[in-house]
Amino acid sequence: MMAERKHLVREFNHFITCYLCKGYLIKPTTVTECLHTFCKSCIIQHFEDSNDCPKCGIQVHETNPLEMLRCDNTLEEIIFKLVPGLREKEEEQETEFWKRNQLKDNGPGDGLRCKKQRSEEDEDEDDDYHRSDPQIAICLDCLRNNSLSGENTVKDLIKRYIRCSSRVTVGTIKKFLSLKLQLPSSCELDVLCNGEIMGKDHTLEFIYMTRWRLHGDNAYPMVLEYRPRIDFG
């Protein structure tokens, strides 16, 4: 069994090692622009000096490439299952890191409090309103249709540009628009990208990767248009 696992690790070694440090991927983080994956600490350190992907050279973002990063928790679990002892080794190194740094700053009596505080922060991770998620900037434009009038007529947003989690869905965008525009419950909206109506479960990241990147000039931020829903029945 051990021999089979070692053979499996060697077979997939190319996919589970970091291009920058040549070690196993730790906290695998993917560049959404080109889908290349690196250790989180490696790619963040690289982006301090360059806005380009270190593997393919594509410009990730003009000013803030960190916005285009996404943690791959599934890949992390696969690597931990493939490489024996890697999870335990990383947990030991993380513990030693906190001992060397936080205990030095806070004094020896604060060790348990620091550990408890980190545990509570992990538990509250879902309550941070996704601020720790990869962020994306979008522009929400009103798509005019002069044949529609009355309560179904929608207006321009005062602030069209927003920055939010890339995991936000079109359904959430619709709720945001209805709230900001104070639309009646009877007014339903369509959200479009490049003239195509987007499904309510589509995430902004999915739309950016499959629709907006195909835009001729690959402009940024991504533009989404909204209008009153048209009933073709």
N, C-alpha and C positions, 0 to 999 in steps of 0.2 A: 504493500500500500504506500509506504514512504517513497519507494522508487518510482511508483507511478505518479505521485504528486510532484516529485522533483522534475520528472520528464515533462509534466504538464506546465510547470512554472517556466521551464526553459523554452517550451513551445510558444508561450504567450509573453515571454520576457519583453519583446519589442513593444507590446501594447501597455505594459504596466510599469515601465521605467520612465523617468523624467529626462527629457532631452537636454535640460540644463545641468542637472547635478549627476545624471547617470545612475542615480539610485532608484529604489522603488518609489512610486508616486505616493506622497504623503499629503493628505487632504487634497485629492485631485481636483484641479480647477481648470475649466475649459474656457477658451477664448471663443465667444459666440460668433465672432466674425469669420473665423476659419475652422473652428472646431478642433483645434489642437489643444492638448491637455498637458499641464505641468503641475509640479508641486505648488501649492498655494504660496508658500514663502518665496519660492524661486521666481515665479512669474511676477509677483508684486515687487520684488527687488529689481527685476529686469526693467519693469515699467518706470522705475525711478529715473532711468537714464534714456529710455527709448519708448516710443509709442508704437513700434512695430512688433509683430509676432517674431520671436527669436527663431522659429523653425522655418516659416515660409516667407517672412519679410513683409507681409501685407500690413498696411497701416490699420491698426485696430481702432483708433479714435484720434481725432486731431488734437484734443486737449486733455481728455481724461479717459485713458484706456481701461482704468479700473471699473468703469461702468459696464464694460462688455465682458465681465468675468462671471462664471457660474460654477458653483461647487457641484461636484458629481458624487453624491453620497452613495449611489448604487455601485459605482466603480470602486470606491473606497472599500465597501464591504466585500466585493469580489476579490480584491487584492489581499485583504486580511484573511480570507478563506484559503487563498492559493498559497500564501507565504506563511509557513508555520512560525509562530512566535513574534511576528512583526507587530501585531496589535499590542502585545504585552510590552515589547521593547519601546514602542512609542509612548505608551502610558507611563512607563518608568522614567523616560527622558523628560516628559512633560512635568511629572511630579518633581524631578530634580531641578528643573528650570524654575518652578515656582518657589522651591525652597531657597535657591540661590538668590532670587531676585526679590520676591515679595517679603520673605522673612527678614531679609537684610534691611529693607525699607521700614517695615512695620514693627520689627522686634520679634523675638522668639515666642512671645505670648499670644501673637495674633495668627499663628499658623492655622489653627482649627477654624477660626472665624473666617479666614480667607478662603479655606476650602469650602466652608458652608456657604459663603457668599457666592462662590462660583457655581455651586450646585443650584442655588436659588435662581441665579441668572440663567442657567440652562433650562430650568423649569419654566421661566417666564419668557423664553425665547419666542414663543408664539404670540406673545402680547406686545411685541415691539412694532406692531403695524407694518411688518415686512420691511422695516428700514434697513435690515441687514441683508436683504435680498439684492441681487444685481439690479441696478437702476437703469431706466431708459427714459429719454426725453421724447415727448411727442407733441405734435401740434394738432389741435382739434378745430377744423374749419367747418363752417356751416355751408351745406350744399343747397343753393337756392333752387326753388321750384315754384315759378310764378303761378302755376295752376292751382296751387294749394293756398287756402286762405282760412281765416277764422282762427279757432283755437289750435288748429294743427300747424300753424305757422310758427317756426322756431327762429330764434335770433342768434346773433353772434355772441360768443362768450366775451366777457370783458378781458379776461386773461386766457388767451388761447393756448399758451405753452405751459405744460405741466411736466413734472418729473416724478416718476412712481416706479414701483416694483415691476420688473419685466414679466412677473407671473400674474399680473392683473389680467382679468378676462374682459372680453368685449361686453359681457353682461354687466360687469362692474362699471365700465365706462358709461354704459347707457344710464345706470342709476345715478352716476355722478352728473351727467348732463341734465337729467330730469330734475335733480335737486338744484343745480346751479341756475337753470333756466326757469325754474318754478313751473314746470309743465303739469297739466292736469293728468290724472291717472289714465285717462282715455287716450292720451297721446303717446303712441309707441314710436320708437326711433329705429332707423337703420344706420349702421356704422359701416363705412366702406373704406377700402384701401385700393388705390389704383382703379377705382370704378367698380370693384367687386365687393358685394355684400359679405361681411364677415360673420361667422357663426358666433353665438353668444358664449360658447365655451372656448373659443380661440384665445390663447394668451398673446400678450403683446410681443413676447419673444418669438412665438411661433409665426406671427404675422410678419415680423421684421425679417426672419430667416427665410420664409417661403414666399412672401409677396413683395415687401419693400426693397429687399436687396436686388430684386430683378428690375427695379426702377432704372431707367436709362442712366441718369447722372448719379445714382446711389446717394442721394442727398441725405443730410442729417440736420435736424431731427426728422423722424418719421411723421408723415402727415396722414391723419385719419379724418374722413369727412362724415358728417352726420346730416340726416334729413328725416322728416316724418316718414313713417313706414308707408309704402305704396301698396295698396291692395290690388293685386292683379286678377282677383276673382271676379 
